[in-house]
């Protein structure tokens, strides 16, 4: 049979006896071997460990033991998350690889207990903040839709892995956009859940009060299955919240009838820099949901630009606080782009940081009030599709409107979902963002899943990887 494209399909095939975890794992390891030298998705491939875990999953199936839909599913983890059988580099020469030897992050423990199969560790922007540096000994991530274009950051390798069919799902992290950006430019689904919903224990920090570990996969349904395993209180992480975790797939029935979807035209859709094709594709997706029975309501996000700025200030301050000792003694071990952005934290005063956190309290309350009137909100993820790496402008990234950091600041769920392609000679994915209220990931999943039952954008395969995936 053709290798399943989604976790949902693979889980069904495993239970129907149409494939085995070993067969799936060998196929994906073969793709990694063939494509990774060009795509730069994986830093470390744990082939022996993956095959052993796949054999164990198959043995459980044979014995009638089923630990849930991720049993036997091959996945990848961003190389900022500790794994006992592979070093954690954070894509940096600064990080002591032995520091993580011998233990798993909480999310990895949960995935192992669920029977998932770890294929390896993926490339990221150094410490989830800088940009790939060709002068350092790490793979350079390439966008599988058009190699000279950015794969975005910081979870670039995880996005590439799923888009190119090298893994069925992956773990990313997100402090300001780092799951949703790579998902958007790769044509995937990527969910940033509520802050405190998933343990960060065992993950190298960037912004202590903003970070999250998140699922990335082809579909909203796949991400919901992953979050079912990842979510939950962890006493090792004081930021996690002891609230019940629902079955996120239980309400995924394809219906949005009666749901209210907010569309904030001001700031999010009227920005002069917003790519017209992106705007058109997102509003067309809103129309699809309206035709499916959703109620569309124009809304306004108060102080959206200030919220983006506050998020950036907090990242800069918290990132510099973590890296300050190493920046003073090991500057040359950092990539140039990383130490440049980390050094901005020097400019964040204590009063700047306090004021940003004060504004955060106000903004969080205002957003909570907004979500009393809507179920979800739809915005762009970014201004347009993947740009050429050679023409990327760090200054413009600081001054242009941003559509993602607001939700990290508020600590609420936000999910990137593909909505089409542009008209380039090599078409590039376009994406929308579905935002929901705190601890209401289920609403975002419900809307994303319903949209994906009506469209197939999430199942498109990048040109570069098409031949490898068609087996």
C-alpha positions as CSV (number, residue, x, y, z in Angstrom):
1,X,0.0,0.0,0.0
2,X,1.0,3.6,-0.4
3,X,2.5,5.0,2.8
4,X,-0.2,7.0,4.8
5,X,0.2,10.7,4.7
6,X,-1.5,11.5,8.0
7,X,-1.2,10.1,11.6
8,X,-5.0,9.4,11.4
9,X,-4.6,7.3,8.3
10,X,-1.5,5.5,9.6
11,X,-3.2,4.7,12.9
12,X,-6.1,3.1,11.1
13,X,-3.7,1.2,8.7
14,X,-1.7,-0.2,11.7
15,X,-4.8,-1.5,13.4
16,X,-6.2,-2.9,10.1
17,X,-3.0,-4.9,9.6
18,X,-2.3,-3.0,6.3
19,X,1.1,-2.0,7.4
20,X,3.4,-2.3,10.4
21,X,5.3,0.3,12.4
22,X,8.6,-1.2,11.2
23,X,7.5,-0.8,7.6
24,X,6.4,2.8,8.2
25,X,9.7,3.5,10.0
26,X,11.9,2.0,7.4
27,X,10.1,3.9,4.7
28,X,10.6,7.2,6.5
29,X,14.2,6.5,7.4
30,X,14.8,5.8,3.7
31,X,13.3,9.2,2.8
32,X,15.4,10.9,5.4
33,X,18.5,9.3,4.0
34,X,17.6,10.4,0.4
35,X,16.3,13.9,1.1
36,X,17.8,15.2,4.3
37,X,21.3,16.0,2.8
38,X,19.5,18.6,0.6
39,X,16.6,19.7,2.8
40,X,18.5,20.0,6.1
41,X,15.7,18.8,8.3
42,X,17.4,16.5,10.8
43,X,20.5,17.1,12.9
44,X,20.5,13.6,14.4
45,X,18.7,10.5,13.0
46,X,18.1,7.8,15.7
47,X,17.7,5.0,13.2
48,X,18.5,2.1,15.5
49,X,16.4,3.4,18.3
50,X,13.5,4.1,16.0
51,X,13.5,0.6,14.6
52,X,13.7,-0.8,18.1
53,X,10.7,1.3,19.2
54,X,8.8,0.3,16.0
55,X,9.4,-3.4,16.7
56,X,8.2,-2.9,20.3
57,X,5.0,-1.2,19.0
58,X,4.4,-4.1,16.6
59,X,4.9,-6.6,19.3
60,X,2.3,-4.8,21.4
61,X,-0.2,-4.8,18.6
62,X,0.5,-8.6,18.1
63,X,-0.2,-9.1,21.8
64,X,-3.5,-7.2,21.7
65,X,-2.1,-4.2,23.6
66,X,-3.0,-0.8,22.3
67,X,-1.8,2.4,24.1
68,X,-3.7,4.7,21.8
69,X,-3.5,6.2,18.2
70,X,0.1,7.3,18.4
71,X,1.4,3.7,19.0
72,X,3.7,2.9,16.2
73,X,3.6,6.4,14.7
74,X,7.1,7.8,13.6
75,X,7.7,11.4,14.6
76,X,10.5,13.9,14.9
77,X,11.4,16.3,17.8
78,X,13.0,19.7,17.6
79,X,16.6,19.6,18.8
80,X,15.9,21.8,21.8
81,X,14.0,19.1,23.6
82,X,15.9,16.6,25.7
83,X,16.0,12.9,24.6
84,X,17.8,10.2,26.4
85,X,19.1,8.4,23.3
86,X,20.4,11.5,21.4
87,X,22.2,14.7,22.2
88,X,20.4,18.0,22.4
89,X,22.3,20.7,20.6
90,X,19.8,23.6,20.4
91,X,21.5,24.0,17.0
92,X,24.5,25.7,18.8
93,X,28.1,25.1,19.7
94,X,27.4,26.8,23.0
95,X,25.1,24.1,24.4
96,X,26.8,21.2,26.3
97,X,25.5,18.2,24.5
98,X,26.1,15.9,27.5
99,X,23.8,18.1,29.7
100,X,20.8,16.2,28.3
101,X,22.3,12.7,28.0
102,X,20.3,10.1,29.8
103,X,17.0,11.7,30.3
104,X,13.8,12.6,28.4
105,X,11.8,15.8,28.5
106,X,8.3,15.2,29.8
107,X,6.8,15.4,26.4
108,X,9.2,12.7,25.1
109,X,8.4,10.5,28.0
110,X,4.7,10.8,27.2
111,X,5.2,10.0,23.6
112,X,7.3,7.0,24.4
113,X,4.6,5.7,26.9
114,X,2.1,6.2,24.0
115,X,4.2,3.9,21.8
116,X,5.3,6.6,19.3
117,X,8.6,6.2,17.4
118,X,11.2,8.9,17.6
119,X,13.1,9.2,14.2
120,X,15.5,11.9,15.3
121,X,16.1,15.5,16.2
122,X,15.4,18.4,13.9
123,X,17.1,21.6,12.9
124,X,16.1,24.9,14.4
125,X,17.1,28.5,14.5
126,X,19.9,28.6,17.1
127,X,18.4,28.5,20.6
128,X,15.0,29.1,18.9
129,X,15.9,32.7,18.3
130,X,18.5,33.5,15.8
131,X,18.7,32.4,12.1
132,X,20.7,29.6,10.4
133,X,24.3,30.5,10.2
134,X,26.2,28.8,7.2
135,X,29.5,29.2,9.1
136,X,28.4,26.8,11.8
137,X,28.5,23.0,11.5
138,X,24.7,22.4,11.3
139,X,22.4,21.6,8.4
140,X,20.9,24.6,6.6
141,X,17.1,24.2,6.4
142,X,15.7,24.4,2.9
143,X,12.0,25.0,2.0
144,X,10.8,21.9,0.2
145,X,8.4,23.9,-1.9
146,X,11.2,26.0,-3.4
147,X,14.7,25.4,-2.0
148,X,16.0,29.1,-2.0
149,X,13.1,30.2,0.1
150,X,13.0,30.3,3.9
151,X,11.6,27.4,5.9
152,X,10.9,30.0,8.6
153,X,11.8,29.6,12.2
154,X,12.5,28.5,14.7
155,X,11.0,25.0,14.2
156,X,12.1,24.9,10.6
157,X,13.4,21.3,10.6
158,X,10.2,20.0,12.1
159,X,8.1,21.8,9.4
160,X,10.3,20.4,6.7
161,X,10.2,16.9,8.1
162,X,6.4,16.7,8.0
163,X,5.9,18.6,4.7
164,X,8.4,16.4,2.9
165,X,7.0,13.2,4.3
166,X,10.1,12.4,6.4
167,X,7.9,12.1,9.5
168,X,4.1,11.9,10.2
169,X,4.2,14.4,13.0
170,X,6.8,16.6,14.8
171,X,7.3,18.6,17.9
172,X,8.0,22.3,17.6
173,X,8.2,25.1,20.1
174,X,6.7,28.6,20.0
175,X,7.5,31.8,21.8
176,X,6.4,34.3,19.3
177,X,5.6,32.3,16.1
178,X,8.1,29.5,16.0
179,X,5.6,26.7,15.4
180,X,3.1,28.6,13.3
181,X,5.6,30.3,10.9
182,X,7.3,27.0,9.8
183,X,3.9,25.4,9.5
184,X,2.6,28.2,7.4
185,X,5.4,28.3,4.9
186,X,5.5,24.4,4.7
187,X,1.7,24.0,4.1
188,X,1.1,22.2,7.5
189,X,-1.0,22.5,10.5
190,X,0.7,23.7,13.7
191,X,-1.0,24.3,17.0
192,X,0.3,26.7,19.7
193,X,-1.8,25.6,22.7
194,X,-2.7,27.5,25.9
195,X,0.4,28.5,27.9
196,X,0.6,25.9,30.7
197,X,-1.3,23.2,28.9
198,X,1.9,21.2,28.0
199,X,5.0,20.7,30.2
200,X,8.2,22.5,29.1
201,X,10.4,20.5,31.5
202,X,13.5,19.3,29.5
203,X,13.3,22.0,26.9
204,X,16.0,24.7,26.5
205,X,14.2,28.0,27.3
206,X,14.0,31.2,25.3
207,X,11.2,33.1,27.0
208,X,10.4,31.5,30.3
209,X,6.9,33.1,30.5
210,X,6.0,32.5,26.8
211,X,7.5,29.2,25.6
212,X,5.4,26.2,24.6
213,X,6.1,22.8,23.1
214,X,3.6,22.1,20.3
215,X,2.4,19.5,17.8
216,X,3.0,19.9,14.0
217,X,1.3,17.6,11.5
218,X,-0.5,17.7,8.2
219,X,-4.0,18.0,9.7
220,X,-5.8,19.6,12.7
221,X,-7.0,16.0,13.5
222,X,-3.5,14.8,13.7
223,X,-2.5,17.7,16.0
224,X,-5.4,17.0,18.2
225,X,-4.3,13.4,18.6
226,X,-0.8,14.5,19.5
227,X,-2.1,17.1,22.0
228,X,-4.2,14.4,23.7
229,X,-0.9,12.8,24.7
230,X,1.2,15.9,25.3
231,X,-1.2,17.9,27.4
232,X,-1.5,17.7,31.2
233,X,-0.2,19.0,34.5
234,X,3.5,18.2,35.3
235,X,4.8,18.9,38.8
236,X,8.3,19.3,37.3
237,X,7.1,22.3,35.4
238,X,5.5,24.9,37.7
239,X,4.0,26.7,34.7
240,X,1.7,23.9,33.9
241,X,-1.9,24.2,35.1
242,X,-3.8,21.4,36.8
243,X,-6.9,21.6,34.7
244,X,-8.7,18.7,33.0
245,X,-7.6,17.7,29.5
246,X,-10.4,16.8,27.2
247,X,-10.3,14.3,24.3
248,X,-9.6,16.8,21.6
249,X,-10.8,14.5,18.9
250,X,-14.2,13.8,20.5
251,X,-15.9,16.9,19.0
252,X,-14.3,16.7,15.6
253,X,-17.4,15.8,13.6
254,X,-16.9,18.1,10.6
255,X,-19.6,20.6,11.7
256,X,-19.2,24.3,12.4
257,X,-22.9,25.0,12.3
258,X,-23.8,27.8,14.8
259,X,-20.1,28.6,15.7
260,X,-19.2,32.2,15.8
261,X,-16.0,33.2,14.0
262,X,-14.5,36.6,14.5
263,X,-12.7,38.4,11.7
264,X,-10.5,41.4,12.9
265,X,-10.1,43.4,9.7
266,X,-8.4,46.3,11.5
267,X,-4.7,45.7,11.8
268,X,-4.8,42.1,10.7
269,X,-6.4,42.5,7.2
270,X,-5.9,46.2,6.4
271,X,-2.1,46.2,6.8
272,X,-0.6,47.6,3.5
273,X,2.2,45.0,3.7
274,X,-0.2,42.1,3.7
275,X,0.2,40.0,0.5
276,X,-3.0,40.3,-1.5
277,X,-3.1,36.6,-2.5
278,X,-2.8,35.7,1.2
279,X,-5.6,38.0,2.2
280,X,-7.8,36.7,-0.6
281,X,-7.1,33.0,0.3
282,X,-7.9,33.5,4.0
283,X,-11.1,35.4,3.3
284,X,-12.1,32.7,0.9
285,X,-11.5,30.1,3.7
286,X,-13.8,32.2,5.9
287,X,-16.5,32.0,3.2
288,X,-16.1,28.2,3.1
289,X,-16.8,28.1,6.8
290,X,-19.7,30.5,6.5
291,X,-21.2,28.3,3.8
292,X,-20.8,25.4,6.2
293,X,-23.0,27.1,8.8
294,X,-20.6,29.3,10.8
295,X,-21.6,32.8,11.9
296,X,-19.1,35.4,10.7
297,X,-18.7,38.5,12.9
298,X,-16.3,41.4,12.5
299,X,-14.4,42.1,15.7
300,X,-11.5,44.3,16.8
301,X,-8.4,43.2,18.8
302,X,-7.6,46.1,21.1
303,X,-4.0,47.4,20.9
304,X,-2.8,44.6,18.6
305,X,0.4,46.4,17.7
306,X,1.3,47.2,21.3
307,X,0.7,43.5,22.2
308,X,3.1,42.5,19.5
309,X,5.7,44.9,20.8
310,X,5.2,43.8,24.4
311,X,5.7,40.2,23.4
312,X,9.0,41.1,21.7
313,X,10.2,43.0,24.7
314,X,9.5,40.1,27.0
315,X,11.3,37.6,24.6
316,X,14.3,39.9,24.4
317,X,14.6,40.4,28.1
318,X,14.0,36.8,29.1
319,X,16.3,35.5,26.3
320,X,19.1,37.7,27.3
321,X,18.7,36.8,31.0
322,X,19.2,33.1,30.1
323,X,22.2,33.7,27.7
324,X,24.0,36.5,29.5
325,X,26.7,34.4,31.1
326,X,27.6,32.6,27.9
327,X,27.4,35.8,25.8
328,X,30.1,37.3,28.0
329,X,32.5,34.4,27.7
330,X,31.6,32.4,24.6
331,X,30.4,34.9,22.1
332,X,32.3,33.3,19.1
333,X,30.4,30.0,19.7
334,X,27.1,31.7,18.9
335,X,26.1,32.2,15.3
336,X,26.3,35.8,14.2
337,X,22.5,36.2,13.8
338,X,21.8,34.7,17.2
339,X,24.1,36.9,19.3
340,X,22.9,39.9,17.4
341,X,19.3,39.3,18.4
342,X,20.1,38.2,21.9
343,X,22.2,41.3,22.4
344,X,19.1,43.4,21.9
345,X,18.1,42.3,25.3
346,X,20.7,44.7,26.7
347,X,18.5,47.5,25.6
348,X,15.5,46.2,27.6
349,X,15.4,48.0,30.9
350,X,13.8,46.7,34.1
351,X,11.1,49.3,33.6
352,X,10.5,48.2,30.0
353,X,10.1,44.6,31.1
354,X,7.7,45.5,34.0
355,X,5.6,47.7,31.7
356,X,5.3,45.0,29.1
357,X,4.1,42.5,31.8
358,X,1.7,45.1,33.1
359,X,0.3,45.6,29.6
360,X,0.1,41.8,29.3
361,X,-2.3,41.6,32.2
362,X,-4.6,44.2,30.6
363,X,-4.4,42.5,27.2
364,X,-5.1,39.1,28.5
365,X,-8.3,40.3,30.2
366,X,-9.4,42.2,27.1
367,X,-8.9,39.1,24.9
368,X,-10.8,37.0,27.4
369,X,-13.7,39.4,27.2
370,X,-13.6,39.3,23.4
371,X,-13.8,35.5,23.4
372,X,-17.0,35.7,25.4
373,X,-18.7,36.8,22.1
374,X,-17.0,34.4,19.7
375,X,-15.8,30.8,19.5
376,X,-12.7,31.5,17.4
377,X,-11.0,34.2,15.5
378,X,-9.3,34.0,12.1
379,X,-6.3,36.1,11.1
380,X,-3.2,35.7,8.8
381,X,-0.2,33.9,10.2
382,X,2.2,36.2,8.5
383,X,2.3,38.9,5.8
384,X,2.8,36.4,2.9
385,X,4.3,33.2,1.7
386,X,7.9,32.1,2.2
387,X,10.4,34.8,1.0
388,X,13.7,34.2,-0.6
389,X,16.4,33.8,2.1
390,X,18.8,36.1,0.1
391,X,16.4,39.0,0.3
392,X,15.2,38.7,3.9
393,X,15.5,41.9,5.9
394,X,15.8,41.7,9.7
395,X,14.9,45.3,10.1
396,X,11.7,44.9,8.2
397,X,10.8,42.0,10.4
398,X,11.1,44.3,13.5
399,X,9.0,47.1,12.0
400,X,6.3,45.3,9.9
401,X,3.0,44.2,11.5
402,X,3.0,40.8,13.1
403,X,0.1,38.5,13.7
404,X,1.3,35.8,16.0
405,X,3.1,37.2,19.1
406,X,-0.2,38.7,20.5
407,X,-1.4,35.2,21.3
408,X,1.8,34.2,23.1
409,X,1.4,37.3,25.1
410,X,-2.2,36.4,26.0
411,X,-1.3,32.7,26.5
412,X,-4.1,31.4,24.3
413,X,-4.3,28.8,21.5
414,X,-3.5,29.7,17.9
415,X,-3.2,27.3,15.0
416,X,-1.8,27.7,11.5
417,X,-3.9,26.0,8.8
418,X,-3.1,25.9,5.0
419,X,-5.6,27.7,2.8
420,X,-4.1,27.5,-0.7
421,X,-1.2,28.5,-2.9
422,X,0.0,31.6,-4.6
423,X,0.5,32.0,-8.4
424,X,4.3,31.6,-8.4
425,X,5.9,29.4,-11.0
426,X,6.6,27.1,-8.1
427,X,3.4,27.8,-6.0
428,X,4.0,28.5,-2.3
429,X,1.6,27.6,0.5
430,X,-0.6,30.2,2.1
431,X,-2.0,29.9,5.6
432,X,-4.6,31.3,8.1
433,X,-4.5,31.4,11.9
434,X,-7.3,30.1,14.0
435,X,-7.2,31.6,17.5
436,X,-9.4,30.4,20.4
437,X,-9.9,31.2,24.1
438,X,-7.7,30.0,26.9
439,X,-7.8,26.2,27.4
440,X,-10.3,26.0,24.5
441,X,-8.1,24.3,21.9
442,X,-11.0,22.2,21.1
443,X,-12.8,25.1,19.3
444,X,-9.8,25.8,17.1
445,X,-9.4,22.1,16.3
446,X,-13.1,21.9,15.5
447,X,-13.0,24.7,13.0
448,X,-9.6,23.6,11.5
449,X,-10.8,20.0,11.1
450,X,-14.1,21.0,9.5
451,X,-12.3,23.2,7.0
452,X,-9.9,20.4,6.1
453,X,-12.7,18.0,5.5
454,X,-14.0,20.5,2.9
455,X,-10.5,21.2,1.3
456,X,-7.3,19.3,0.6
457,X,-4.7,22.0,0.8
458,X,-3.1,20.2,3.8
459,X,-2.6,17.1,1.8
460,X,-0.5,18.7,-1.0
461,X,3.1,17.5,-1.2
462,X,6.1,19.8,-2.0
463,X,7.5,19.5,-5.5
464,X,10.9,18.5,-4.3
465,X,9.6,15.6,-2.2
466,X,6.8,14.4,-4.4
467,X,8.7,11.4,-5.9
468,X,9.9,10.2,-2.5
469,X,6.4,10.5,-0.9
470,X,4.6,8.6,-3.7
471,X,5.7,5.2,-2.3
